[in-house]
């Protein structure tokens, strides 16, 4: 009885390992914008960009440096 139980558990573990295995994504993930009230340039390749009246920081070397201004509701009125 224990042999059958051990075999079933080992098969179950292999199925669980397959489900939990780390897979390589088909597309590369990119960092989104950080929303900050005060923007600054973090490296030499960072630059400011105005998009639809809002200030953005873009960076060609490090996509983690991307940031944008907070959406200000007061400017709508």
N, CA, C and O atoms as a GROMACS GRO file, in nm:
protein
  308
    1UNK      N    1   0.082  -0.121   0.000
    1UNK     CA    2   0.000   0.000   0.000
    1UNK      C    3   0.086   0.126   0.000
    1UNK      O    4   0.054   0.224  -0.068
    2UNK      N    5   0.194   0.122   0.076
    2UNK     CA    6   0.278   0.241   0.083
    2UNK      C    7   0.348   0.265  -0.049
    2UNK      O    8   0.378   0.381  -0.082
    3UNK      N    9   0.378   0.160  -0.128
    3UNK     CA   10   0.442   0.176  -0.259
    3UNK      C   11   0.352   0.252  -0.355
    3UNK      O   12   0.398   0.340  -0.427
    4UNK      N   13   0.224   0.217  -0.357
    4UNK     CA   14   0.128   0.286  -0.443
    4UNK      C   15   0.112   0.430  -0.400
    4UNK      O   16   0.103   0.521  -0.483
    5UNK      N   17   0.108   0.451  -0.269
    5UNK     CA   18   0.093   0.587  -0.215
    5UNK      C   19   0.215   0.673  -0.249
    5UNK      O   20   0.201   0.788  -0.289
    6UNK      N   21   0.334   0.616  -0.234
    6UNK     CA   22   0.456   0.690  -0.266
    6UNK      C   23   0.462   0.724  -0.414
    6UNK      O   24   0.503   0.834  -0.451
    7UNK      N   25   0.422   0.629  -0.500
    7UNK     CA   26   0.424   0.654  -0.645
    7UNK      C   27   0.324   0.766  -0.681
    7UNK      O   28   0.355   0.853  -0.762
    8UNK      N   29   0.206   0.763  -0.621
    8UNK     CA   30   0.105   0.865  -0.648
    8UNK      C   31   0.154   1.002  -0.602
    8UNK      O   32   0.136   1.102  -0.672
    9UNK      N   33   0.215   1.007  -0.485
    9UNK     CA   34   0.267   1.134  -0.435
    9UNK      C   35   0.381   1.186  -0.522
    9UNK      O   36   0.390   1.307  -0.547
   10UNK      N   37   0.467   1.097  -0.567
   10UNK     CA   38   0.578   1.143  -0.651
   10UNK      C   39   0.527   1.194  -0.786
   10UNK      O   40   0.580   1.291  -0.838
   11UNK      N   41   0.424   1.131  -0.841
   11UNK     CA   42   0.365   1.181  -0.966
   11UNK      C   43   0.296   1.314  -0.942
   11UNK      O   44   0.303   1.404  -1.027
   12UNK      N   45   0.231   1.328  -0.829
   12UNK     CA   46   0.166   1.455  -0.795
   12UNK      C   47   0.268   1.566  -0.777
   12UNK      O   48   0.245   1.679  -0.818
   13UNK      N   49   0.382   1.533  -0.715
   13UNK     CA   50   0.487   1.633  -0.695
   13UNK      C   51   0.544   1.679  -0.829
   13UNK      O   52   0.572   1.797  -0.846
   14UNK      N   53   0.561   1.588  -0.924
   14UNK     CA   54   0.614   1.628  -1.054
   14UNK      C   55   0.516   1.718  -1.127
   14UNK      O   56   0.557   1.812  -1.195
   15UNK      N   57   0.387   1.692  -1.113
   15UNK     CA   58   0.285   1.778  -1.176
   15UNK      C   59   0.287   1.916  -1.111
   15UNK      O   60   0.279   2.018  -1.180
   16UNK      N   61   0.297   1.919  -0.980
   16UNK     CA   62   0.302   2.047  -0.909
   16UNK      C   63   0.427   2.124  -0.948
   16UNK      O   64   0.422   2.245  -0.966
   17UNK      N   65   0.541   2.054  -0.959
   17UNK     CA   66   0.665   2.121  -0.999
   17UNK      C   67   0.653   2.180  -1.139
   17UNK      O   68   0.705   2.289  -1.165
   18UNK      N   69   0.586   2.109  -1.229
   18UNK     CA   70   0.568   2.162  -1.365
   18UNK      C   71   0.481   2.287  -1.364
   18UNK      O   72   0.507   2.381  -1.438
   19UNK      N   73   0.379   2.288  -1.280
   19UNK     CA   74   0.291   2.404  -1.272
   19UNK      C   75   0.360   2.524  -1.209
   19UNK      O   76   0.335   2.639  -1.248
   20UNK      N   77   0.448   2.499  -1.112
   20UNK     CA   78   0.515   2.607  -1.042
   20UNK      C   79   0.648   2.647  -1.104
   20UNK      O   80   0.714   2.738  -1.054
   21UNK      N   81   0.688   2.581  -1.211
   21UNK     CA   82   0.818   2.610  -1.272
   21UNK      C   83   0.819   2.750  -1.331
   21UNK      O   84   0.717   2.800  -1.379
   22UNK      N   85   0.935   2.813  -1.327
   22UNK     CA   86   0.953   2.946  -1.384
   22UNK      C   87   0.965   2.932  -1.535
   22UNK      O   88   1.046   2.855  -1.585
   23UNK      N   89   0.885   3.006  -1.605
   23UNK     CA   90   0.886   3.000  -1.750
   23UNK      C   91   0.938   3.131  -1.806
   23UNK      O   92   0.916   3.238  -1.748
   24UNK      N   93   1.006   3.123  -1.918
   24UNK     CA   94   1.053   3.244  -1.984
   24UNK      C   95   0.937   3.308  -2.059
   24UNK      O   96   0.872   3.242  -2.140
   25UNK      N   97   0.909   3.434  -2.033
   25UNK     CA   98   0.798   3.498  -2.102
   25UNK      C   99   0.830   3.519  -2.250
   25UNK      O  100   0.946   3.537  -2.287
   26UNK      N  101   0.728   3.516  -2.332
   26UNK     CA  102   0.747   3.535  -2.475
   26UNK      C  103   0.781   3.680  -2.507
   26UNK      O  104   0.857   3.706  -2.601
   27UNK      N  105   0.728   3.773  -2.430
   27UNK     CA  106   0.757   3.914  -2.454
   27UNK      C  107   0.834   3.970  -2.335
   27UNK      O  108   0.820   3.923  -2.222
   28UNK      N  109   0.914   4.070  -2.362
   28UNK     CA  110   0.995   4.129  -2.257
   28UNK      C  111   0.912   4.232  -2.181
   28UNK      O  112   0.847   4.317  -2.241
   29UNK      N  113   0.914   4.222  -2.049
   29UNK     CA  114   0.838   4.316  -1.967
   29UNK      C  115   0.916   4.446  -1.954
   29UNK      O  116   1.039   4.445  -1.942
   30UNK      N  117   0.845   4.556  -1.958
   30UNK     CA  118   0.908   4.686  -1.941
   30UNK      C  119   0.850   4.753  -1.818
   30UNK      O  120   0.737   4.726  -1.777
   31UNK      N  121   0.929   4.840  -1.761
   31UNK     CA  122   0.883   4.911  -1.642
   31UNK      C  123   0.783   5.019  -1.682
   31UNK      O  124   0.800   5.085  -1.784
   32UNK      N  125   0.679   5.037  -1.602
   32UNK     CA  126   0.582   5.141  -1.628
   32UNK      C  127   0.628   5.273  -1.570
   32UNK      O  128   0.738   5.284  -1.516
   33UNK      N  129   0.544   5.373  -1.583
   33UNK     CA  130   0.578   5.505  -1.531
   33UNK      C  131   0.562   5.507  -1.380
   33UNK      O  132   0.467   5.450  -1.326
   34UNK      N  133   0.654   5.573  -1.313
   34UNK     CA  134   0.636   5.607  -1.174
   34UNK      C  135   0.568   5.742  -1.170
   34UNK      O  136   0.605   5.831  -1.246
   35UNK      N  137   0.471   5.759  -1.085
   35UNK     CA  138   0.397   5.884  -1.075
   35UNK      C  139   0.450   5.960  -0.954
   35UNK      O  140   0.436   5.915  -0.840
   36UNK      N  141   0.512   6.075  -0.980
   36UNK     CA  142   0.573   6.153  -0.873
   36UNK      C  143   0.531   6.298  -0.884
   36UNK      O  144   0.507   6.349  -0.994
   37UNK      N  145   0.524   6.363  -0.770
   37UNK     CA  146   0.488   6.505  -0.770
   37UNK      C  147   0.607   6.592  -0.806
   37UNK      O  148   0.590   6.705  -0.854
   38UNK      N  149   0.727   6.541  -0.783
   38UNK     CA  150   0.848   6.618  -0.812
   38UNK      C  151   0.943   6.532  -0.895
   38UNK      O  152   0.989   6.427  -0.849
   39UNK      N  153   0.970   6.576  -1.016
   39UNK     CA  154   1.052   6.497  -1.107
   39UNK      C  155   1.196   6.546  -1.106
   39UNK      O  156   1.223   6.664  -1.083
   40UNK      N  157   1.289   6.452  -1.129
   40UNK     CA  158   1.430   6.489  -1.142
   40UNK      C  159   1.496   6.392  -1.238
   40UNK      O  160   1.450   6.280  -1.258
   41UNK      N  161   1.606   6.437  -1.297
   41UNK     CA  162   1.683   6.353  -1.387
   41UNK      C  163   1.776   6.267  -1.303
   41UNK      O  164   1.849   6.319  -1.219
   42UNK      N  165   1.773   6.136  -1.325
   42UNK     CA  166   1.849   6.044  -1.239
   42UNK      C  167   1.982   6.001  -1.298
   42UNK      O  168   2.069   5.953  -1.225
   43UNK      N  169   2.002   6.018  -1.428
   43UNK     CA  170   2.131   5.982  -1.488
   43UNK      C  171   2.155   6.072  -1.610
   43UNK      O  172   2.074   6.159  -1.640
   44UNK      N  173   2.266   6.050  -1.679
   44UNK     CA  174   2.301   6.135  -1.793
   44UNK      C  175   2.210   6.117  -1.912
   44UNK      O  176   2.193   6.209  -1.992
   45UNK      N  177   2.150   6.000  -1.926
   45UNK     CA  178   2.065   5.976  -2.043
   45UNK      C  179   1.918   6.011  -2.018
   45UNK      O  180   1.837   5.997  -2.109
   46UNK      N  181   1.883   6.056  -1.899
   46UNK     CA  182   1.744   6.098  -1.871
   46UNK      C  183   1.717   6.235  -1.932
   46UNK      O  184   1.806   6.320  -1.937
   47UNK      N  185   1.595   6.255  -1.978
   47UNK     CA  186   1.556   6.384  -2.034
   47UNK      C  187   1.407   6.409  -2.008
   47UNK      O  188   1.329   6.315  -1.991
   48UNK      N  189   1.371   6.537  -2.005
   48UNK     CA  190   1.232   6.576  -1.984
   48UNK      C  191   1.158   6.577  -2.117
   48UNK      O  192   1.216   6.604  -2.222
   49UNK      N  193   1.030   6.546  -2.110
   49UNK     CA  194   0.944   6.543  -2.228
   49UNK      C  195   0.805   6.588  -2.185
   49UNK      O  196   0.754   6.542  -2.083
   50UNK      N  197   0.744   6.677  -2.263
   50UNK     CA  198   0.609   6.722  -2.232
   50UNK      C  199   0.510   6.646  -2.319
   50UNK      O  200   0.517   6.653  -2.442
   51UNK      N  201   0.418   6.573  -2.256
   51UNK     CA  202   0.318   6.494  -2.327
   51UNK      C  203   0.181   6.533  -2.276
   51UNK      O  204   0.151   6.515  -2.158
   52UNK      N  205   0.098   6.586  -2.365
   52UNK     CA  206  -0.040   6.626  -2.332
   52UNK      C  207  -0.044   6.717  -2.209
   52UNK      O  208  -0.131   6.701  -2.123
   53UNK      N  209   0.048   6.811  -2.201
   53UNK     CA  210   0.049   6.907  -2.092
   53UNK      C  211   0.109   6.854  -1.963
   53UNK      O  212   0.113   6.926  -1.863
   54UNK      N  213   0.156   6.732  -1.962
   54UNK     CA  214   0.212   6.672  -1.842
   54UNK      C  215   0.360   6.645  -1.866
   54UNK      O  216   0.400   6.604  -1.975
   55UNK      N  217   0.442   6.667  -1.764
   55UNK     CA  218   0.586   6.649  -1.776
   55UNK      C  219   0.623   6.502  -1.752
   55UNK      O  220   0.577   6.442  -1.655
   56UNK      N  221   0.705   6.446  -1.841
   56UNK     CA  222   0.752   6.308  -1.829
   56UNK      C  223   0.904   6.308  -1.823
   56UNK      O  224   0.969   6.399  -1.874
   57UNK      N  225   0.960   6.206  -1.760
   57UNK     CA  226   1.104   6.180  -1.765
   57UNK      C  227   1.122   6.048  -1.840
   57UNK      O  228   1.063   5.946  -1.803
   58UNK      N  229   1.203   6.051  -1.946
   58UNK     CA  230   1.232   5.932  -2.025
   58UNK      C  231   1.380   5.901  -2.011
   58UNK      O  232   1.461   5.992  -1.989
   59UNK      N  233   1.417   5.775  -2.024
   59UNK     CA  234   1.557   5.734  -2.015
   59UNK      C  235   1.581   5.622  -2.115
   59UNK      O  236   1.509   5.523  -2.116
   60UNK      N  237   1.683   5.638  -2.199
   60UNK     CA  238   1.714   5.536  -2.298
   60UNK      C  239   1.794   5.420  -2.240
   60UNK      O  240   1.782   5.307  -2.288
   61UNK      N  241   1.876   5.445  -2.139
   61UNK     CA  242   1.960   5.340  -2.082
   61UNK      C  243   1.888   5.256  -1.978
   61UNK      O  244   1.901   5.134  -1.978
   62UNK      N  245   1.813   5.320  -1.890
   62UNK     CA  246   1.748   5.248  -1.781
   62UNK      C  247   1.599   5.279  -1.780
   62UNK      O  248   1.561   5.389  -1.741
   63UNK      N  249   1.514   5.185  -1.824
   63UNK     CA  250   1.370   5.213  -1.828
   63UNK      C  251   1.306   5.232  -1.691
   63UNK      O  252   1.192   5.279  -1.682
   64UNK      N  253   1.377   5.198  -1.585
   64UNK     CA  254   1.322   5.221  -1.450
   64UNK      C  255   1.319   5.369  -1.414
   64UNK      O  256   1.252   5.406  -1.318
   65UNK      N  257   1.388   5.451  -1.486
   65UNK     CA  258   1.390   5.594  -1.459
   65UNK      C  259   1.268   5.667  -1.515
   65UNK      O  260   1.252   5.786  -1.492
   66UNK      N  261   1.182   5.597  -1.589
   66UNK     CA  262   1.064   5.662  -1.647
   66UNK      C  263   0.971   5.710  -1.536
   66UNK      O  264   0.940   5.635  -1.443
   67UNK      N  265   0.928   5.834  -1.546
   67UNK     CA  266   0.838   5.890  -1.446
   67UNK      C  267   0.751   5.997  -1.512
   67UNK      O  268   0.786   6.050  -1.617
   68UNK      N  269   0.639   6.028  -1.448
   68UNK     CA  270   0.552   6.135  -1.497
   68UNK      C  271   0.494   6.210  -1.380
   68UNK      O  272   0.493   6.162  -1.267
   69UNK      N  273   0.444   6.330  -1.411
   69UNK     CA  274   0.382   6.412  -1.307
   69UNK      C  275   0.249   6.355  -1.264
   69UNK      O  276   0.186   6.278  -1.336
   70UNK      N  277   0.207   6.392  -1.145
   70UNK     CA  278   0.077   6.354  -1.094
   70UNK      C  279  -0.030   6.426  -1.174
   70UNK      O  280  -0.011   6.541  -1.214
   71UNK      N  281  -0.142   6.359  -1.198
   71UNK     CA  282  -0.253   6.421  -1.269
   71UNK      C  283  -0.319   6.522  -1.177
   71UNK      O  284  -0.373   6.486  -1.072
   72UNK      N  285  -0.314   6.648  -1.215
   72UNK     CA  286  -0.366   6.756  -1.131
   72UNK      C  287  -0.507   6.792  -1.176
   72UNK      O  288  -0.527   6.843  -1.287
   73UNK      N  289  -0.605   6.765  -1.091
   73UNK     CA  290  -0.745   6.791  -1.122
   73UNK      C  291  -0.773   6.940  -1.126
   73UNK      O  292  -0.863   6.983  -1.199
   74UNK      N  293  -0.701   7.019  -1.050
   74UNK     CA  294  -0.723   7.164  -1.043
   74UNK      C  295  -0.697   7.232  -1.178
   74UNK      O  296  -0.757   7.335  -1.208
   75UNK      N  297  -0.609   7.173  -1.259
   75UNK     CA  298  -0.578   7.232  -1.389
   75UNK      C  299  -0.694   7.213  -1.488
   75UNK      O  300  -0.698   7.281  -1.591
   76UNK      N  301  -0.785   7.122  -1.459
   76UNK     CA  302  -0.900   7.100  -1.548
   76UNK      C  303  -0.999   7.213  -1.542
   76UNK      O  304  -1.066   7.241  -1.642
   77UNK      N  305  -1.011   7.280  -1.429
   77UNK     CA  306  -1.113   7.384  -1.412
   77UNK      C  307  -1.059   7.517  -1.442
   77UNK      O  308  -1.131   7.616  -1.433
   0.00000   0.00000   0.00000
